[in-house]
């Protein structure tokens, strides 16, 4: 039983793992590795061994893998590829933990992918040798993930810690309901849900995921809006300083001191103190406005007084960052503006980053923002209608609009466009960089996506209290996924995302594995939908020759089994807690995530009346209930808000909405 094998003259020693994994298992690994590694080229084998060693060391040191290691030491039988279900779950947990470990400890995606790929090669080798179950793998960072993986706020990058072992122990019943291919997705989802809140013993994954996603969208979008509004106020403050004769005089006096070579050090220090004793930040900002066209001077793009100006800043206690901020040059603010627009229009991050100063135009009573998107090798123009804030509405993070943000970016970057390259002068998102190539000096250029990603990630870390970060790519995915999870309407998702077909939109509606599992009874759905769309046709069943009793039963169920525009397939099923099979369900608060919910909203007058009435009830509930009590109605309320907004924005539903609103007012006033 050899624990050390030679591969092309290179020794590979499995002895170091025996203490934790047992002698028989390590010997079997050594034998399997020797056979497989002898068939690959030297460079690949070296990479595979390094990756495998890292993985096995992680397994040996993992406290969460104690049950797995105990099984391998005492109960492993070569050739038995199907261990107990609990051990199989621990394998999946180990791979999820290891992937998280690679993400946290290796910033370079290529490095992470290489380590994961090398370990995956070894996992296949050992599975073929009967040492572990088939199909185990560590998802890399290169594969084309399913919708939402890596591209929504339900799959963030953890910067804090997650107790995956506790999750496995607490939710084994949930994991047992899924196949091996889905387990890693569910473990990852549970990990995400556990970051923001304590998960109870019993958890509705769909409901918890919806609340978490909506909460993260609201917080990140809200923080971006706050950053922008604060900066709008900062620029307004800077304009007041520039218009203030006192600050103008002090800035000019500062320049005179710079120019006066006859002053001795004592007199120069006294005059600096007089000039900068009060609000030195304002003096520096006004100085830049007068002598450098509102641009913070740099060594290569400045006059002869750069060094002395820079020195004064250094001893004044004012940061260069604060001066640049008030002059309009702030990458963090630009990242917040970029993210806010992405949130509002559900735009592709590459396309939004490439917006131009003429991408926003006014049309009659609205504005249109347009951009270019590469689709199937061709550039396509996409457009979105956006609303402007009325002059009577005060500017706050909640009232901020795309028009406010777009105009602010144009205004804050206006001085920089004069020193921009011809290629980038008309780009919306630009800032000035030091460019020493060919003695060009300081040059304004479009912001690189890496810069936007970095600052957006920092905003996410701030919002989450240091627990997680994400990338702008996740904004579009999150907005569309929330629409899909709440409405289950692929057509609505396709319209919001400007998809050319329903294929991608349907993936969003099926993102959470539990939703897909709940909607598999297609025949039942077709029968229900047929009844729904023919409900007003007199004697439809008789005319088309279908069972009249079944049709009448379904028709009666449709009329009686709905609330707020949602239809229930079986309110007597007893699937919810505190309900009894055969009795009418009273858990209306659980409708949104219930497996008996019909995933469709019909644009009929009666349905819209029901929706508007229920929305009014939930609006009042939000204002009157305690936060903990309101939580259980959150997803319901979110659903009514999204559907109501869609009705208001779509001209094709104007007549139905106008007919329904008076009826709803009568109901609400009762």
N, C-alpha and C positions, 0 to 999 in steps of 0.2 A: 504494500500500500504506500505508494510514493507521494510525498507532499511537495516535492521540488522537481520541476520538469525543465528540460532544455528545449528551447525553440530557436532554431538557427544559431545555436551557441550561446543564447541569452538565457540566464536562469530565471525562472518564475516560481517564487516560493509562496505556497499557500499555508505554510506552517504558522505564520503570524496570526491566522484567523481561527485556528483550532480552538483556542480557549473560549471563544464566543459562539462558534458555529458547530463544533464537534468534529472529531476525527473522521468518521465515515463520510460526512458531507463534504469536508474539505478535500479529502482524497478523491471523491467522485468529481468534484469541480476541477481538480488538477488534471485528471485523466481526460475529461471532456474538453478542457481548454487546450491541452497539448494536441489533441486530434484536430481541432478546428483551426488553431493558430498556425499549424504547420502548412495550411493550405493558402495562407494570405501572404502578401509581400511584406518585407521587413518593416517598412515605414508604417504600414497600417497596423501591424502587430504591436509595434511600440506604442502607438496611440491607443489601441484597444486595451493593452495591459495597464497603461496609466489610468485610463478611465475606469476600468474594472477595479483597480486597487482603491481609487477614491471612493467608489460606490460601496465596496465591501468594508472599508474602514468606517464609512458613515453607518452602515448596518451594524457593525460591531459596537459602535459608540452610542447608538440611538436608544434612549430609555423607552421610547414608545414602542420599540420592536422587541421588547423582552419576551412577550408570549411567542413571537415568531422564532426567536433564537432558541428558546426553550424547546420548542417543537423540533427544530432542526437537530438539536443536540441529543434529544431522547427518543423521538418518535419517527425520525426520517427513515423511510424505506426506499431505496433506489428503485426507480421504475414506477412508483405510485405517483401519478401526476395530479391526482385530484385530492388534495388535503381537505380537512374539514372546512366548512363554510367560514368559520371564524378565522382560520389561518389564511384562507384566500383573501378575506377582507383586510387582514393585516399586511399582506403583500401589496395590495392596492394602496393602503395607507402609507406604507414605506416609500413607494414610488412618488406619491404626492408630496410627502415630506422632503424627499431628496430633491425634487424639482424646485420646491420652495427654497431649499437650502442653496441650490445653485443660483436661483434668482437673486437671493439676498447677498451672496458673497462674490458674485462675478457680474460686474456691470456690463461687460462686453458680451453681446448676444452671440457672437461667433464662438467665444470660449465656452459659454454655457451649452450651446448646441453641440459642440464637439464632445464635451464630457457626457452629455445625455445620449448622443448617438453611439459613442463607444460602449457605454453601459448597455444600451439596447442590443448591440451586437452580442454581448455576452449573455444577456437574458435569453435571446433566441437560441444560442448554443446550449445553454443549460436546460432550457425547456425541451429541446430536441433530445437531450440525454436523460430526460425524466427527472430532473432535479427540481423543477418548479413548474407551475401550471403554464400552459400555452397562452399566448396572447398578452402577456405582461409587457408593458413598454412605458417609457417616460416620454411624454409629449415634448417635442423640441420647440424651438422658437422660429423654425423655418417653415414648418408645415402650414398648410392652408387650413386654419381652424374652422370649426363650425361657427355659424353666426353667433356673435356675442363673446366667444372665447378670445380674450385678449383685446376685444374691441368694444367693450361696454364697461360700465361701472359695476357690473356684477362679476368681473374678472380683473380686479385691480392688482397692482404690485404691492405686496405687503411690505411695509417698512417697520411695522411692529412685530409682535409675536402671535402665533395662533397655535392653540393646543389641539393639534389634529388627533392625538390619541384619545382625548376626552370626547371629541366629536364622534369618533368611531364607536366608543363604548356606549354613548348615549343614544345613538341613532342607528344601531344595527338593524332594527326592524325596518326602517326606511330604506337602508341600503340593500337589504335582502330582496326588495321588490324590483330591483333593477338588474339588468344583465351586466356582464363584465365590462362591455364597451361603454356603459353609461355610468358605472360606479365612480370613475375618476371625475366625471363631470359633476356628479352630485356631491362628492367630497369637496371639490373645489368651490361649489356653490355654497355649501354649508359653511366652509371656511370664511367666505366673503360675508355671509350673513352674520357670523359670530363676531365680526370686528366691531360692528356698530351697536349691538345690543345683546343682552342675555337671551339665549334661546331656551324656551321652556322645554319640559319633558316631551310634550306633544307639539309638533310644529307643522303648520300647513306651508309647504315649501313655496307654492305659488303666491300665496298671500304675503308671506314674509319677503319673498324676492321683489314683489311689486312695491311694497312699502320701502324697502331698502333702496331700490333703484330710484324711486320718485324722490326720496329724501336726499340722496346724493346729488341728483340733478339739481334740485332746488338749492342745496347748500353751495355747490360749486358755481352754479350760474349766479346765485345771489352774491357770493363773494366777488366774482368778476364784476358784477354791476356796481358793487360798493367801491371797488378800486377805481372804476371809471368815473363815477360821480365825484369821488374824492379828488381825482386828478382834474376834472373839469373845474372844481372849486379852486384848486391850486393854480391853474392857469389864469383864472379870473383874478385871483389874488395878485399874481405876478403882473397882470395888466394894470391893476390899481397902483402897484408900486411904480411901474414905468410911467404912469400919468401923474405921479406925486412929485411936485417940484422939489420937495426936501430931499427925496432919495436921488433924484436926478442931479441935484447940486452936489450931494455927497459922493456920487459915483464919478462926477467930473473932477471933484477935488482929489479923489483917490488917483485919478489918472495924472493929475498935475504933480502929485507927490512922486509917482513913478518916473515922471519925465524930469523932475528937478534934480540935477546931478550935484547941485551946490549944498544940499541939505546934509548936515552931519547926522550921525546915527541917533543921537539924542532927540533932535528936532523931528527926524523922520518917525521915530517911535511914538513921539507925542502926538503927531498929526494922525498917524494910523489909529491911535486910541480914540481920538476925537471923532474920526470918520466912522469907525466900526464899533463904537461902544454900544450903539442901539441898533438892533435888527440888522446885523451884518449880512445875513442871508439876502435880504432885500437889496442891499447895496451891491452885492456881487451879481445878483440877477439883473439889476438895472445896468450895471457896468457892461455885462455881456450883450444886453439889448442895444446899448448905444454904440459900442465899439466892435461888436462881432456879430451883428445881425441876429441876435437871439440864439446864437450857437455857443455852446461851451467851448472855449478855445483849447486846442491841443498843441503840442510842441511843434508839429509840422504844419499846422494850419493856424497861424497866429501872427502877431507882430512881435516887435522886439521886447515887449514887456510880459511875455508869457511866464518866464521864470519867476519874476517878482510877484506877479499876480497869483501864480500857483503857490508861492511861498506864503503869501498873506492868508490864503485859504487854509493852508496847513496849520497855521498857528491860531486861527480864529475860532476853532471848534465847530465850524460849519463843514459838512461833508460835501464832496464833489457830487455825490449822488443826489443830495437835496437840491443843489443848484440846477443840475441837469433836469431833475424832475419838474421844477418850476418853469424851465425853459421849454419843456415839451419833449425832452429826449429821455424816454424811460421804457426799456424793453419789457419790464413787468406789466406796465400799463398797456403796451401794445399787445402783449400776449392775452391780457384780460379782454381787450377789445375784439381780438381775433376769435377767442373762445366764445364770447357773447354772441357774435354774429353766427358762429357755427351752431350754437344752441337754438337760436331763433329761426334759422332757415334750414336746419338739419343738413348742412352743406358738407361736401367732402373736404377734408382739411387742406389737401393740396390746392384745390380750386379756390377756396376762400383766402388762402395765403397769397394767391396770385391776383387778387382783386386789384383793379385800377381806380384812379381817382374819378373816372367817369363811369364807374360801374353802377352808380345810383342815379336814377333819373325820375323826374316827377311826371306823373300822368294824371291829369284832371284832379281827382280828390285823393289820390294815393301815390305811393312811390313804388318803383320796381327796382330790385337789385338783380344784376345778371353777372354770370361768370361762365368761364369755359371749362368743360369737363371732357377728359379723354375717355371715349367709350368705343371699344372694339377698334382701336387704332385710329379713330377719327375724333377731331375736336367738335364737340357739340355745345351749343349755347343753352344754358339753363337759366330760368328766371323765377323769381319769387316776389309776390306782392308783400310789401311791408307797410305798417302804419306809422305815421308820425305823431308825436305827442302834441297836443294842442297847446297854444300859448297860455291858456288859462290853467293848465295842469302843472303844478310845481314839479321840478326835477328831483326824483328820489330813485334809489335802486329799484323800486317796484314799478315806477312809471317810465323808466329808461327804455328807449326804443332803438331799433337798428339805425334809424335815421339820425338820432342823437349821437350814437357811437361813430357812425361813418363820418359825419360832419366834424366830430371832435378829432378823429385821426387825421383828417385832411388839414384841420387847423393846426394841430400840434406839430405836424411834420412839414408845414409850409416852408419855414426857413431852410430846411435841409434840402429841399428840392433844387434850390439854386446851386448847390454844390454836388448834386447827384450825377451819376453817369447817364448818358443818353438812354441806355437800356432800361434803367431803373427809375428814371425821373417821374414817370406816371404811375408807378406802383403805389398802392395804398399803404402797405406796411414797409416803411423804410426807416433806417436810422443811420447815424454816421459812425463809420469804422475807421480805424487807422489802417492805411494801406501803404506799405513801403515799397511796393513793386514799381519799378521804373520811375521812382521819385514822384509818384502821383500825389502823395500827401494824403490828407484827410478826404474821404469820399463817402457820400451817402449811397447806401446800397439797400436793396430789399432784404428784409430779415430772413435769415436761413431758418428752415423748419426745425433744425436742432435747437436753435435759440428759443423758438416758440414752445417747443416740447419741454425744454428745461424749465422755463418760467411757469408754464402751465402745471407741470408736475409739482413745483414748489407751492403753487396755490392749493393744489389738492392735499398736499401734506399739511398745510396750514389749516385747511377746513376740517380734516380728519383728526386733528390733534396728534399728528405724527404717525398715524396708523397705516396709511396707504397713499399711493400716488397713482396717477394714470397719465394718459397721453391724449392730445386733441382728437386723435382718430376715434377714441371711445365716445366722443360727444354725439356724433351722428348715430352710431350704433345704439347708444343709450336712449336717445330721443325716440328712435323708431321702435326699439324694443319695448319701451314703456307703452307706446301707442298700441303695439301688438298685444301685450299682456293684458291691458285693460279692455280693449275693444274686441280682440280676437278677429279683427276684420282685416284681411289681407289687402282688400281694395283700398281701404283707408291708409294703410301703411305704404302701399305702392304710390298713392297720390302724394303723401307727405314726403316720401323719399325720392319722388320724380323717377321711379323705376319705369322702364319700358315694358315690363311684363309683371306677372304675379309670382314668378318663381322665387325671387329673392325675398319678396314681402312675406310669402308663405313660410319661409325659413324663420323669419322673426316671430311669427305667430306660434311656431312650434319649438321655440328656443329651449324652454324649460322642459326636460323630459317628461315631467308629470302631465303637462298639458297634452302632449302627444298621446300619452297612454289613456287619457280621459276621453279623447275624441275619436276612438277607433270604431265606434258602432255606426258605420256609415249608412247602412240600410235604414236604421231607425231615424237618422237625421233626414234622409231623403224623403221618407214618408211624412215626417213633421213639416218639412219645408214645402212640400207639395200642398199640404193642407193650408199652410200659412198664406201662400200666394193666391190661393183660389177661394179663400174663406168667404168672399163677398159674391161669388158666383152661385146663383140659385140652382139647386139640385145638381151640383157639379159631379158628385159621385155617381149619380144615376146616369148622367149624360155620357160619362166616359167609361162606365161599366166596372167600377171598382166597388169593393165591399162598403155598402152604405153605413152599416153599423160601426165599423172601424173608423170610417171617415168622420162620422158624427161624434164619436168618442174623442178623436184627435182634435176636432173643431172645438168641442166643449173644453178640452184641456187647455188649448191655446188661449181661449177667452179668460179662463179662470186661473191659469198657472203663470201669471206674470206680474212683475212689479217694476216700476222705474224703467220700462222698456226692455227688461230682461225676461226671458222665458225659461221655465224650469221643465225638464223632461219628465220628472217624477217626484213631486213634492211629498209623496207617501213612502219614499224609499227608506227613510230612517238612516241615511248615511252620515248625518251630522251628529256631533255630540249632543246629548240631552234630548234627542228625538227618538221616536219609536216607530218602527216599521208598521205601516198601516194607518198611522195618524199623520195629519197635515204638519209639515215642517214649520217650526216657528223661528228658526235661526236665520232670519233675513240678513243679519250682519255677515253671514258666511257665503252669501250668494256668489260674490265675485270670483271666489276660488273653488267653488263647489264643482264636483265632477258631473253634476246633473244640469249645470248651466248650459244653455244653448249659445253657441259662439256666433251670434249674428244679431244685428239690430235692424229692424225693418222700418223704413221711413214712411210710416203711416201716421195719420193725424192723431189717432188714439194713443199710439206708442209715444209720440212726441209729447203729448199732454201729460202722460204718465211720467215721462222723463223729467219734464220741467217741474212738475209738482214735487217729485221726489228730490230734485235738486234744491228747491226752495226749502224743503224740510231739513235737508242736510246742511244748507247754508246757516239756518238758524241753530242747528245742533252744534256746529263748529263754534259758534259764538257763546252758547249757553252751557255746553258740557265741559266737565273737567278734561284735561289733556288725556289722561289715562282712559277715560270712558269714550272719548272721541276716537281714539286709535282704532277701535274695531270697526268704525264706519269710514275710515280714511280711504280705503280703495273704492268703496261705493261712491264716495263724494268725488274722488278723482275721476271716476268713470262718467258721472253726470256732467262734470265740468268739461271734460274732453269732448263728449258728444254734443253738448250745448255750443261749444266754440266751433265745432265743425259745421253745425247747422247755420250758425250766424255768418260763417265765412263763405259758404257755398251758395251762390245765387240760385242754383237749381232747386234749393229747398226753401226759398223765400216764401212761397205761397203756403206751404204746409206749416211753416213756423208762424206766419202771421195768423193763420186760422187757429192754431193751437194755443197761442199765448192768451187770448181772451178767455178761453175755457179754463186754462190753468189759473188765471187770476181769480175766477169765480171759486174754484176749488180751494185755492190758498186762503181766500178771505173768509172761508166758512169757519 
